[in-house]
Amino acid sequence: MPAPLELLPFLPLGLVAGLLSGLLGIGGGLVFSPLLLLMGLEPHQALATSTLAIVPTTLGGTWAHVRSRSLPGRGALAIALGAGLAGAACSRIGFSLPGWLLLTLQALMYALLALLIRPRDAALPAGPAPSWAALGGVGGVAGLASGMLGVGGGLVMVPLLVQGLGVAVHLAIRFSTLAVLTSAAMASLTFLADGRAIWPIGLALGATAALAAQWSARRLNRVGEGRLVWMLRGLTVILAIDSGRRAFGLVSPGL
């Protein structure tokens, strides 16, 4: 268990993750996981502790969206239910997989998302509002990513909502923040029970990140859709390279 002073280096890094969470609808696990691996945690511990840190991070962003009344109630309920149920169901899957495979799956997911993320075509007429089943299914994808890979699933959800369901990017980010909160909360219960998550580190990261997430979430509408998409795309490329490098290092430690 880390001493209190050993947690201080995590606090400014939590602020960075929180800014990205509130602005891009991610949980912060994309920042937390590489950081925790760099600090020497083994992959299962890093991914579980990252999921725990995601909970207060996304709670800050979600609270900001709820206070601004920019989160539709029925759609939010459907996507939260899908994410929570899938997060609880998938939280034990990753424990049976080797660390190199978890990181490889992360790298492949990020690379695919870098190709898929793009703005919604504004020239197309607005379609009908997504059904509850469709939103719940997208939430389920977030739960799978959170439970198995230790990431909140926000980068997965945003392109699915925008390209698959025709949701505007800003609303997709708000839905994503809520779904990531729900899926991470359910998965964290399992990770705490089986001892994978190191709760002092998770809470130290998440508490500071929550403050930054509230601040950036309130300013989401000031950022253009095109800029948000390019920020998401750049982040996925960087993370795909980093996860792939770490997976290769576990498979070939002597190289």
C-alpha positions, 0 to 999 in steps of 0.5 A: 500500500503506497504511503501518502507522500508517494501519491503526490506525483499522481495528482497533477497527472490526474488533472490532465486526465480530467481535462481530457475526460470532460472535453472528449467524453473519455474516462481518463483510463487512456491516460491512467493506464500508461501512467500506471504501467510506467510506475511499475504496476503489472498490466492487470493491476494497472487496468483495474486501478485505472478503472477505479480512478475513472469513477470519480473522474467521470462523475465530475463531468457527468455532474456538470452535464446534469446541472446544465440540463444538457443530458436527455433523461431517457437516452441517458437512462438507456445508455447507463443501463447498457453500460452498467450491466455489461461492465458488471458481466465483463469485469472478470473476463480480463483476469483470465487473459495474459497481460500482453494480450490485454495490451494488444487488444487495446492497441488494435482497438485504438488503431481501429478508432483512429480510422473510424472517428470523423465528424458527422456529415452536416449535409445529411438530414437529421434522422430519427432519435436513436432507440433505447435499444440502440443506445443501450447496445452502445452502452454495452460496448463501453461496459465491455471495454471497461470490464475487460480492458480497463478503459472506460470505452469513451473513445469507442462510444463516440464514433459509434454514436456519431457514425452509427446512430447519427448523434451530434458529437457534443451530445455523443460526448455527454452520453459517453461520459455517463456510460463510462461512469456507470460501466467503470463503477460496476467493474470497479466493484469486482476489481476491488473485491478480487484485489486487483485495484490499488484503491489509494492510487485510484482515488488520488488520481480520480479525485483530482481528475474529477475537479478538472473534468467538471471545469472542462465539461462546462466549456465543451460547447466552446470547442468546435466539432472538427477540433474535437474529432481531431483531438480524439483521432490524435489521442487514439494514434498515440495510445495505439502506438504506446499499447502496442509497444508495451505488448511487444515488450511483454512478449519479447522482454529481451529485445 
